[in-house]
């Protein structure tokens, strides 16, 4: 399994910050959705910023707190970050 329980639960709980309507209502649906969009998990904000920069997001000089508040970024309970392109 690519996404562990903490990541999937974070997505289920916070998906409304990215989507108007839920894209997943169950654990299995969330796992399938994340795999389908190739969502990425990062251990720290620095790695997340590097990834977003490679995708073309303008994150130069953006405070970490602002990046974490982006709709595509989901905080995982264990301190990691999930990035899901909408």
Backbone as a ProteinNet text record, in pm:
[ID]
protein_1_A
[PRIMARY]
XXXXXXXXXXXXXXXXXXXXXXXXXXXXXXXXXXXXXXXXXXXXXXXXXXXXXXXXXXXXXXXXXXXXXXXXXXXXXXXXXXXXXX
[TERTIARY]
85.4	0	88.8	59.8	139.2	105	-19.9	-63.8	-106.9	-51.6	-85.4	-211.1	-252.9	-378.1	-380	-270.2	-266.2	-285.9	-226.1	-237.6	-380.8	-436	-572.3	-673.4	-658.1	-749	-735.8	-613.7	-593.9	-668.6	-659.2	-730.1	-881	-931.8	-1076	-1126.8	-1051.4	-1093.9	-1081.1	-984.8	-954.9	-987.4	-1045.2	-1066.4	-1152.8	-1231.5	-1318.3	-1239.9	-1113.5	-1036.1	-995.4	-1000.5	-964.7	-1085.4	-1184	-1299.2	-1429.6	-1520.2	-1651.3	-1736.8	-1724.5	-1798.3	-1696.4	-1725.4	-1629.9	-1600.8	-1474.1	-1436.8	-1424.3	-1424	-1416.1	-1491	-1568.5	-1642.4	-1595.7	-1524.9	-1476.2	-1324	-1266.7	-1122.1	-1075.4	-1146.2	-1109.5	-1119.4	-1224	-1239.2	-1126	-1089.4	-980.9	-848.9	-823.5	-700.4	-694.3	-804.1	-810.9	-793.5	-857.7	-846.4	-701.2	-638.8	-501	-406.3	-425.1	-341	-365.8	-489.8	-525.1	-468.4	-451.5	-396	-248.2	-191.9	-50.5	-12.9	-91.5	-64.2	70.2	136.7	270.9	271.6	354.1	366.4	509.8	521.6	652.7	672.4	796.8	830.9	846.7	878.3	894.6	856.6	841.7	796.3	899.5	1027.2	1131.1	1116.8	1095.9	1078.7	950.2	846.3	720.3	741.3	812.6	840.4	919.1	1018.6	1098.4	1009.4	919.6	827.5	734.6	676.7	586.6	659.3	784	865.1	884.5	914.1	931.4	802.9	688.7	560.1	523.4	600.5	574.1	502	480.9	421	525.5	484.9	577.2	581.4	678.1	689.5	813.6	884	1004.7	969.8	1030.5	1009.5	877.3	798.1	668.4	691.9	637.5	654.5	594.1	659	612.2	466.4	425.3	286.2	187.8	225.6	137.4	128.2	238.4	238.7	149	159.3	79	-70.1	-104.3	-243.9	-300	-215	-262.1	-363.5	-462	-568.8	-516	-406	-351.6	-271.8	-244.3	-159	-244.2	-225	-298.8	-198.4	-221.7	-134.7	-174.5	-76.8	-97.9	-68.4	-140.4	-131.2	8.7	93	227.3	334.6	292.1	387.3	425.4	376.9	404	302	323.6	234.2	196.7	69.9	17.5	-11.2	36.3	9.4	-79	-193.7	-290.4	-323.5	-292.2	-330.6	-479.2	-548.4	-693.8	-741.4
-119.1	0	123.9	214.6	335.2	439.2	446.1	546.3	476.1	519.5	455.9	518.8	463.5	503.9	651.8	704	845	937.2	903.4	983.5	979.2	860.9	846.2	917.7	904.4	973.8	1125.2	1175.4	1319.5	1367.4	1290	1327.3	1325.3	1219.9	1211.4	1328.6	1364.6	1471	1610.4	1630.8	1765.1	1788.8	1691.7	1705.1	1824.9	1874.8	1988.9	2117.5	2122.2	2243	2248.8	2136.4	2132.9	2110.7	2038.4	2003.5	2052.4	2099.1	2144.8	2028.4	1917.6	1796.3	1686.7	1598.3	1490.9	1404.6	1372.8	1280.7	1139.2	1126.3	995.2	1001.1	897.4	891.6	778	682	569.9	563.3	488.1	466.7	412.2	313.3	249.7	348	428.7	528.7	631.3	672	768.7	709.4	586.1	519.5	509.3	472	460.2	596	698.9	831.9	880.9	869.6	917	844.1	715.1	638.6	682.9	713.8	754.4	889.1	978.2	1110.7	1118.7	1007.4	999.5	1108.8	1118.9	1215.3	1182.3	1284.8	1266.5	1299.9	1225.7	1245.5	1289.5	1389.5	1444.5	1447.1	1419.7	1418.7	1558.1	1655.6	1791.5	1894.1	2017.1	2125.1	2154.7	2143.6	2173.2	2083.2	1954.6	1861.9	1891.7	1929.7	1968	2090.4	2190.5	2311.2	2278.9	2192.6	2153	2085.8	2000.9	1932.1	2031.5	2122.1	2221.9	2309.7	2344.5	2424.6	2350.2	2219.5	2138.3	2131.1	2138.3	2135	2269.4	2373.6	2504.8	2601.4	2563	2654.5	2759	2884.1	2990.3	2994.8	2927.3	2919.1	2991.3	3060.1	3131.2	3239.2	3230.6	3330.7	3319.8	3220.7	3204	3141.4	3201.7	3143.2	3002.7	2915.4	2777.4	2770.6	2859.5	2857.9	2879.5	2966.4	2993.1	2872.1	2801.6	2682.1	2576.1	2559.4	2459.4	2490.6	2618.6	2659.3	2641.2	2609.6	2589.5	2475.8	2487.9	2388.1	2249.3	2242.4	2114.4	2042.5	2111	2055.8	2012.7	1888.9	1832.2	1794.6	1844	1808.6	1670.9	1584.3	1450	1455.3	1378.8	1384.8	1359	1291	1258.8	1357.6	1471.7	1575.4	1573.9	1478.2	1474.3	1560.6	1572	1650.7	1570.2	1578.6	1514.2	1622.9	1604.9	1700.7	1633.3	1696.2	1643.1	1753.3	1732.5	1831.2	1819.6	1931.5	1932.7	1923.9
0	0	0	-88.8	-102.6	3.9	43	139.7	268	379.7	506.3	567	677.3	741.7	778.9	831.4	871.8	751.9	639.3	517.9	464.4	457.7	404.8	494.6	625.1	716.9	705.1	687.6	669.6	545.2	437.5	315.2	335.8	396.8	420.4	504.3	606.3	697.5	636.3	546.6	498	350.8	282.7	138.6	100.6	193.2	161.4	138.4	178.3	149.7	2.7	-67.8	-209	-300.1	-251.7	-334.9	-272.7	-356.3	-307.1	-259.3	-328.6	-293.7	-264.2	-172.2	-141.4	-263.9	-282.6	-390.5	-336.8	-204.6	-140.6	-7.5	17.8	143.9	234	176.5	255.2	245.2	334.8	336.3	200.9	149	23.2	-93.5	-95.5	-201.7	-195.9	-75.8	-60.1	-108.1	-70	-111.7	-264	-324.4	-469.9	-536.9	-482.9	-540.6	-535.4	-419	-403.1	-498.7	-514.5	-606.5	-750.9	-781.6	-917.3	-958.4	-863.4	-894.8	-860.4	-813.6	-776.8	-676.3	-570.1	-463.9	-400	-348.2	-292.3	-143.6	-68.5	75.9	106	193.4	227.2	377.3	417.7	559.9	617.7	532.5	583.3	477.2	521	433.1	324.4	356.9	258.1	135.9	156.8	45.3	-31.5	41.3	-21.8	-110.9	-61.5	-139.4	-266.3	-255.1	-371.9	-476.8	-431	-521.5	-590.3	-513.4	-570.1	-670.9	-641.9	-733.5	-865.2	-856.9	-979.2	-1061.4	-993	-1063.7	-1125.2	-1092.3	-1149.7	-1057.1	-932.9	-836.4	-798.5	-787.6	-747.2	-595.5	-536.9	-391.7	-338.9	-427	-386.2	-285.1	-168.8	-65.5	7.9	-23.1	43.2	181.2	286.4	420.3	427.2	504.6	517.2	560.5	650.8	699	584.8	488.9	375.9	283.1	266.1	181.6	243.5	373.8	443.6	431	416.7	403.8	263.2	165.9	29.3	25	-62.9	-73.1	-107.1	-179.9	-223.8	-115.7	-4.7	100.7	219.6	260.3	373	481.6	602.2	713.9	766.8	780.2	833.6	982.5	1060.8	1206.9	1262	1186.6	1235.5	1189.6	1134.8	1094.8	948.4	873.4	729.9	656.3	524.5	440.2	317.5	280.9	161.7	60.2	-63.6	-170.8	-274	-302.8	-398.7	-497.1	-623.3	-724.2	-750.6	-751.2	-766.3	-907
[MASK]
++++++++++++++++++++++++++++++++++++++++++++++++++++++++++++++++++++++++++++++++++++++

